[in-house]
C-alpha cells in the first residue's frame, strides 16, 4: 500500500444546478473546490476561519461559510454560489437595490452578502429587523458602514 497518496473520497454534488462527481482529499475545503477545481471565483477567500463571510455560499439552501466546510461533507448536496444566482429574480432585485442604495462599494464582501440575503429572503420573505441583522451577522464589510446594505435589503423586502 502506498502511504504517500492522500486518501480520496468520491462525492456527488450539484453546484449551481450542474451535477458533479468529484474525487476529493479529506482536507479539501468547499471553498477551494469551488475556486480552484470548478473555477467559480465569485466566492472570495477572506479570513479562512469563518469570521468574514466573503466565502458564503448556499448549502442546501442555507448560507454557510465555505471555508469552514470540507468538500467531502458535501456528498449529495446542492451548492449555490454567487454565479448560480445570475438568473435568480430575487438575487437580481437585490443586486439592483445594492447599486441604487449604495450597498456595494469595493465589492469584495458583496457576493457573500448577496448570497446571505438571498438565502434569508428565500426562507423568510418578510424578516424582522432582528432576523435581517442575524442573517448578516457573519458578513464583514469595511466600506459601507452596513446601513446601505441593510437599506438595500429592506427596499427589496418592501417591494414584496
N, C-alpha and C positions, 0 to 999 in steps of 0.2 A: 504494500500500500504506500502510495506517495504522499507523505505528510506535508510536502511543500505546497500542494494545491489547496486553496481555501475551499471550504465546503460551500456548495451552491445549492439553492433550492429553486425549483421552477414554480413560478406563480402565474396565475391568470388574473388579469385585471382589465377594467375598462378605463381608459383615460380620454376624457373629452368625447365619449361616445365611441371610441375605437378600441376594439378588443386586442389585447396583447398577451402573449405567453413569453415570459422572460425568465432567464436564469439569473438569480441574484445571489451575491455573497451575503452572509448573515449580518454583516456590519453596515451594509449599504443603506443609506438614508433615502427616504422617498424623495427628498429634495434633490439629491444627486442623481437619482434615476431619472427624474423629470428633466433636469437641466442638461446632464451630460449624455444620457443614453437616448432620451426622447427629444432632445433639443427644444424643450419648452422653457425658454429663458425668461418669460414674463414673471415667473416665480423667482423672487430675489432671495439671496442669502444675506442676512444682516448680522445677527448676533450669534447664530449657531447654537443657542441654548433655549429657544422658545420664549424669549422675552420681547422681541420687537415686532413680530407679526408680518415681516416682509415676505416670509415664505408661506403665508397662509394659502391653503387650498381647501376644497371641499372633499371630504372623505365620506362617502355615502350620505351626502347632503349636509354634513356638519363641518363647520370651519375648524381646521386643525393646523398647527404649525408643522409643516412637512419636514423641518429639520429634526423634529422630535419623534418621528415615526420611521420605523425600519421598513424598507421596501418589502421584506419577507412577511410583514404583518398585513400587507395589502392584498393577499390572495383572496380572490373572489369579491373584490370591492370595486366601487365606482369612484374614480377620482376626477374632479373638475378643477382645472387651473383657470387662470385669467383668460387664457386663449380659448378655453372651452365656453366662455361666456360671450364670445363675439356676436353670436346670433340670438342671445337671450334678451327679450324685450325689457325685462326688469333691469338687467345689468346695463343695457343701453340707456334707459331712463336715468339710472344713477350716474353714468358717465357724463351725460349731458348736464345734469344738475351740478356735478362736481365742477365742470367747466364754467357754468353760469354763476355759481355761488363762490368760486374761489377755493373749492375743496381740494384742488390739486395745485401744487407749486413745483417743487423739484421733481416730483413724480416717483421717487424711489419707494415710498410706502404705499402709493396708490393701488397697485394691483392687490396687495394683501387687504387693504381697507375695503376695496370694492368687492372682493370675494367674501369678506366677513359680513358686509352689509347685505349682499345678495343672499347669503345663507340665512341671515336673520329674517329678512323680509319674505323669503320663501316659506319659512316656518311660521312666521307671525307678521301678517301684513300691517298690523296696527300696534306696534310695540309701544310700551310706555317709555318715557324718557329714561327711566332706570334700566329697562331692558335694552334700550339702544346703547346706553353707555356701557352696560355689562358686555354687550356683544363686541364693542370696540376696545374694551379694556386691554386686550393683548396686542393692539396695534400702536406702535410708536410713530409719531410724526414730529419732526423737528422744525418744520417750516410754518405750518398753518395756525398753530395755537389751538387746534382741534375744533374751534367753534365753526369755521367754514365747512368742515367735514360734517359735523352734526347738522348744520343748517341745510347742507346739500341732501342729506338722507331724509331729513324731516320734510323737505319740499316734495320729495317723491312719495313719502307716506301721505302727505296732504292731498296729492293728486289722486290717491286711491288706486 
